[in-house]
């Protein structure tokens, strides 16, 4: 359908500004549209005829416009050159090849360079509540420096301080994993699915804040970060090595961070019992962030399985491949388990009581993993099998 646009030039003489505005008017028009230039000058037709011939456009006519105050002239032209911009279906499941770094809804000028975004299919990356998750992430931002009163953290006996420092070391390692893995995939996702990179960027920001916080809590013991065990390194390496986004999202957000939620709640309760309310607050804030990460993962995987139930086999393969790798390497981190037991028991001589609580925690983790897997659309028997096969290193 033919459209008409008007460019009021007034007293602008033919020159750089004049032709820039004229160029833009034609640039944003469709083939066949009418462009009307209003100018106070009555001798522009030769310049405009020459410009139209050079640009492949059509000069139609000049019309004098008179009123009691002044006189203007309308120069009427028609766009005959091809339309310069393409508009893509915003509901498309595939990102347009010329989308570039523009968000969804933008009209892209033809012949723009083609970026290669491997993750360009909505079904591979999207979850139904992306916008809501991003809004929640913005509202829930906190500051590791100002929102935790570090001066109120109490001192404990040396064995307990070491246990805390070791636990914080372990948490930091795992959070680096949760930071780097989404970062790897972020630049592979087309901006056509704008909400997805925004949510992943919020997740990355959360993890950076967690890393800062856990290191600060380790430093608050006077000991700083402590030991990184081979078991933890191998478990995180097996997660790091996954190059498929669908599998990685499942292993990280549902299996790993889902389990991490239970661990953070356990630690929060331990610090509350110790009377260390600032550390408990820190764990609560971190857990609140992780719940959003898990929500993205579950909606992502649930949506993918609903569209293609055969993808369950892909997830099964990923879990067992990771399990087989870890079975051939090492078991669980005894240093972490002892530290958790001491933290729960509050003192070394009651470690048996604390260890029993850690065993119960692991059982709770397995039960909750199974529940989350079933909520994603996996049948109960397989969900239990996958849950039992998750790394004993939690993440």
N, C-alpha and C positions, 0 to 999 in steps of 0.2 A: 504494500500500500504506500502510495507516494506521500511523503511528508515535506513540510516547508519549514525552513529555519531562516531566521533573520539575524544579520550581523550589523549592529549600529556602529559605523565608523566615525560619524560626525565630522570633525575637522582633522582627522588623522590623514596625513598625506600618504601617497603610495611610497612605500619603503619597507624596511624590515618588519616593523610592527604590523603594518597593514596586511602584508602578504602572509605573515605568520598566522594572524587571525583568520584570514581567508582559507589558508591551508588547513587549519584545524577544523573549520566549519565543514569543508569537504571530507576531511579525514573521518569525521564522526557521522557522516551521512551515509545513507544506503543508495545503491544504484537507482537512478531515476528520481531522486529527491530534488526539490527546488531550494536553492540558496539565494536569499535576497540580501544585497548589501545596500545599506542606507548611508549616503554621504552628502556632505554639503557642496561637494565639487561636482561640476557638470561636464567634466571633460575626461572621465576615466574609462570610457568604453574601449578605446584603442588598447590601453594597457591591459584591461581585463580580457579582451578578445585574444590578445597575444598570450596572456597567462593561461587561459583556458585551452588554447591550441597546444601549448607546451605540456600541459598536465593531462590532456585527454578529456577535458570537460567541455561543456557547450554553453556559449554565451547566447542568451535569448534576446534581451532588449533592455532599454533604459526608459524609465518612466519618471517624468517630473512630478514632484510632490510639493504643492504650494499651500500655505495657510497664511493667515494675516500677520504672523510674527516672523516667519522665515521661510526659506525654500530649501528643500532637500531633493535628492535624486535617488531613485531606487534602480539598482542594477540587478537584473534577474538572470540567474544562471542555473544550469541543471547538471547534476552529477552523472557522468556517463562512464567514468572509470569503475573498475570493480570495487565492491565493498571491501574495506580494509580490515575489518574486525570480524572474528567468528565468536558466536555465542554458543556455549555448550549446555547440554541438558543437565541441570543441577541434580537431577535424580539418577544420573548415570552411575552404574556400578564400577565403571572403568574411568580412570583419569585420562583426559585428552592428552595426546602426545605433546601438544604445544602449550600445555598449561604453565610450564616454567615455574617460577616462584610466586605466581599469583594465586590468591585464595579463590575458593569456589564462588561463582557468580560474576567473576570478572570477564569482560570481553577481551579476547586475546588478538593482537594484531597478527595478521597472516605472515608466514615466513619467520616467525620468532623461533629461536633455537629450541631444539628438543632436549630437555633434560632427561636423563635416564633414572627414573624412580622405580626400583624393582618392586616396591610395595605400592602398586597402583590399582589394586582391586579392593573395593570396599568390603567384600566378604572376608578378606584376609585380615583386616585390621580394625574394623569398626565394631562398636558396641552401641546399643540403642540409647544409652543415657550419657553420651559423651559431654554434651553441653552442661548437663546438671553436675556431673563430676568436676568439670572445670570450674564452675561457679563455686562449688563447695570447697575446692582446693584454694581458691582466692580468699574465701572468707576465713579459712582455717590457718592462714599463715601465722607463724610465731617466730620469735627471735631468740636464738640460743644464748645470746649475751644478756638480754634484758628481761626475758620472761622467766628465767631461772635465777633465783637468788643464791648464787654460788657460795656466798659467805655464810649461809645457814646450813650448809652441809656438815654434819657432825663427823668427828674422827672416831675410828673403831680400832679394835685391837689388831695387831699386824697381820695375822692369818686372814682375818675378814677383809682387811684393806687389800691384801693381795688378791683374794678371790674376786673382789669388786673390780680391781684393775684388769684382771685376766678376762672377766666376763665382758668388760667394756672393749677390750682388745678384740675379742671374738665378734662382738656386735659391729665394730668398725669395719672389720674385714668383710663381713657379710653385706654391710651397707655399701661398701665400695663396689661389690658385685652388682647390687641393685641399682647403683649409679651408672656404671659403665655399660651394662647390657642394654638398657633402653637407649642410651646415648648412641650406641652402635647402629641401632635401627632407625633412629630419629630421621637422619638425612636420607633414608631410603623411602620415606613415605611422601607421597605427592601432596602438596599443599591444597590440591582440589578437595581433599578430606580434611579441611582446616582444623576441625575440633580434635582430631587425633594427635597431630604434633603438639598442639597446645596442652593436651592432657599429659602427654609424655614429658613435655618440658616441665610441667608442674611436679611430676613424679621425680624427675631428675633433681629439681630444686629441693624437694623434700629430703631426698637421700643425702644431698650435700649438707643440709642442716643437721641431719641425724649424725653424720660422720663428725661434724664439728662438735656436736653435743657430747657424743660418747667419748671422744678424745678429751674433752674438758673434764668429764666426770672421772676418767682415768687419772688425769693430772691432779684432780682434787684429792686423791688418796695420798699424794706425795710420791707416788711410785711411777705414774705415767703408764703408757701402754707397755704390755709385757711380751708374751710369747705367742708366736703363730705356729700351730702344729701342722705336721704333714697331713693329717686327716682333714683338717679344715681347708688347707690349700688344695688338696686333691678333689674334695667335694665341690668347692667353688670353681675349680678348673673345669670339671665336667659340665658345670652349668655354663661357664664362659664359652666353651667350645661349640655349643649349639648355635648353628648359623641360620636356622629356619625360624622366622619370626613367630609363626603359629605355635611351634613346639616350645620355643623359648618363653613366650608369653605364658604358656601353660605351666612350664616348670618353675618359672620365676614367680609369677603373680599368684598362682593358685597353690601349687605344691610348696614352694619356698616361703613366700611372704604370708601365705595363709597359715603355715605352721609357725612363722615368726610372730604372728599376732598372739598366739597362745603363750609363747615364750615371753613376750613383752608384758603380758598380763601377769604372768607368774613373777617376773622381776618387780613389777609395780607393787604387787602385794607384799613381796619380801621387804622392799624398802619402806613401805608403810608400817609393816610390823617392826622394823628397826627404828622407826621414828624419824627416818630421813624423808621428810615430805617433799623436799625439792627434787630429790632423785626420783621419787615416785611420780611427781608431776612431769618430769622429763620423759619417763617411760610412757606415761599416759598420752602425752602429746605425740610422741613418736608412733605409738600404737594407733592413734586416731588417723594419722597420715596413712599408715599401712593398710588400714581398713579400706580406704579409698582405692589404693592400688589393687587390692584384692577384688574390689567391686568391679574395677575396669576389666581385670583378667577374667573374672567369672562371666560377665556379660559378653565379653569378646568370644570366649570359648563356647558359651551356651548358644550364642547366635550362630556360630560356625557349625556346631554339631546339629542344630535344628535344621539348617539348610542342607547339610550333608553328613548324615550319621556315620558314613564310612570313615570320617576323619577321626573317629574314636580309635581306630586301629593305628593311625599315625601317632596319636598320643601314647598309646600302649607301647608302641615300639620305642618311643623316646624315653619313657620311664625305664623300661627293661634294659635298654642299651646303657643308660647311665648307671643303673644298678649293677650290671655286669662289670662295668669298668671299675666301680668302687669296690665290688666284692673281691676283685683281684688286686686291690691296692691296700686298703686298711679299713678298720672298723670305725669306731666313733672316738671323739676326743675325750680321753679320760681326764685330761687336765680341765676341760670345760665342765664335765660332769661333777668332778670333785668341787670345783669352785661354786657351782650352782647349789650343791648339797650344803656347803659351808654357809653360803649366803642365807639359805632357807633356815638352817639350824641356828644361825647367829653366832655360833661358836664351834670350834673344832671338835670338842669332846662329844657333841651331840650330832656328829656327822651322819650316823646311821639313820637317825630320824629324817635328816635332810635328804639323804639318798633315796629313802622311800618316797619322799615327796617328788623327787625328780623322776623316779620310775612311773609314778602316777601321772606326772605331767606328760611323759612320752605316750602313755596310753590315751590320755585326753587328746593329744595332738593327732594320733592316728584316727581316733573316732571322729574328730572334727574334719580331718582331711577327707575321710570317707563321705561325710555329710556334704561337704562342698562339691565333691566329684559327682555325687548323685544329683545335686542341684543343677549341675551343668548338663545333665542328660545322660549320664553313664549309669548303667544298671548296677544294683547293689553289690552283686558278686564281684564284678570286675573292679568296682570302686574300692572295695576292701582289699583286693589284690594289689591294685596300684598304690593304695595308701601304705600298705605294709612294705612295699618295695621302695618307698621314698628314702632318701639318704638319712642315716641316723645323725648326720650333722645338722639336721633341721632345715637349713636353707637348701 
